[in-house]
Amino acid sequence: MKWFGISKQALAAAVAGAGLTGALVYVPQNFQQADAKQPITIEAPQGAPLSFADLVEKVSPAVVSVNVVSEQEVSGMGNMEQFFDRFRGLPGFDDYMQEREQEEGEDSPPRTREARSLGSGFFISDQGYIVTNNHVVQDATEIEVVLEDGRELEASLVGTDPQTDLAVIKVTEPGKYPYVEFETDAELRRGDWVVALGNPFGLGGTATAGILSADGRELGGDSPYTDFLQIDAAINRGNSGGPTFDLHGRVVGVNTAIFSPTGGSVGIGFAIPAELAVEVTSALIKDGKVSRGWLGVTIQDVTDDMAEAQGLAEVRGAIIADVNDESPARKAGLKRGDVILSVNGRDTTDATSVTRMVGKLLAGSKNEFTVLRDGKRQKISVTVGERPVDPNALVPSSRDSSGSSSGDAEEGPLGVSLRPLDSTARQALGLDEDEAGLIIGDIDNDSPLYEAGLRPGMAILSASYIPLKSVKDLEKAIDEAKAKGRDKILLAVRNGQRTQFVTPEITSSSED
């Protein structure tokens, strides 16, 4: 099972039992229970199940257990690692272990060991195609599926999509197999019954029931294309890749993850929606992979502060922080600071919506992007490319070097000393030869720039989209923002070889 990081909001929601104590409540003497409104009630819908037995009996033949054998690389010390773990943290021991690992890495090839894992899956065609999770079958050297009747069949990998954690495998033995279908037309509502089938902890043929707790959940991590269904049907290790059914026996989701501080089910499971699963699995069966559109940009959500700093009437869209060299975005003329408002006439809401819209575009197709640049809307035609397997590899890794010292820095506004970029600094920061910007030398701890996350060695490239060639440029941009009644300013900041936008206060008393 995959484990995902939980946001501050989710952690806050996990805190239960908070309440008020010692509060004085005044109750009028003439209050009567009959005066209160009646509680909300609803009649049980016709056809509400007294049992899920018929449903489970009909769909179970299409659900399989997935047993996987893979090869995993292990340290040259093998089982000695467990012995050495007790000494970690002692003075000099970690350095000794690092040297030992380096020596063994140079003298001997990496060792591998056989690993076994369990998961679930289900037939989606009578030809033997099975849907499961990518994390169940990744790096597999052998795949075996176990049917409800106990038969064990070999299966081969058809294709995987790590971005959505979906995979398709196919049994090698010819025949006609019972299968189920995805439900993409009916609207699944919060509170609807769902039934999950799978192979938790190797206990094949297990059924659990619950309701749809929520939909549209974003788990972050490496899943920018998925809004998950949250269900409270018990999901445990081994349920990954199994189906979630509605009461008509149609697949509404593919079980993929849980949130659990204990390692077992606590009633918070996540499933990939059927609509997305249909698109991905169809592409995997047809081409063995999923081809997504690609711009080659780094984007951020437009925040309230960013909208205020730019005088925007609404908070939506995604602001471009970086444009990769030789990318479709650069060739089309998209620039750092552009706010993407719509794609082919469809309004964007945030960076995630832009990522998903672009991901659905066909590689090589021409598309119309509406962007906000310098306060004006522009339409730009972009021919999107095909998303690389590892797009992050196209962005050089961050280097903590500005190429020069802070000795010649000039005192600037907001409690910071600055120095114009030179060729050495541009090269270290991965910038173009003519890129404008100011390197931060020293910065006061009470500076609003420090509070916004800026540190010595970073570079401020622009302020309110004005390229900064000197300290006077920054001072002018701040004065103009104040003249417009704004108390924040939009800065493009280069940290290593990544750019991000920040909105520090410009009315702080620390600048005086």
Order of alpha helices (4+ residues) and beta strands (2+ residues): alpha-alpha-beta-alpha-alpha-beta-beta-alpha-beta-beta-beta-beta-beta-beta-beta-beta-beta-alpha-beta-beta-alpha-beta-alpha-beta-beta-alpha-beta-beta-beta-beta-beta-alpha-beta-alpha-beta-beta-alpha-beta-beta
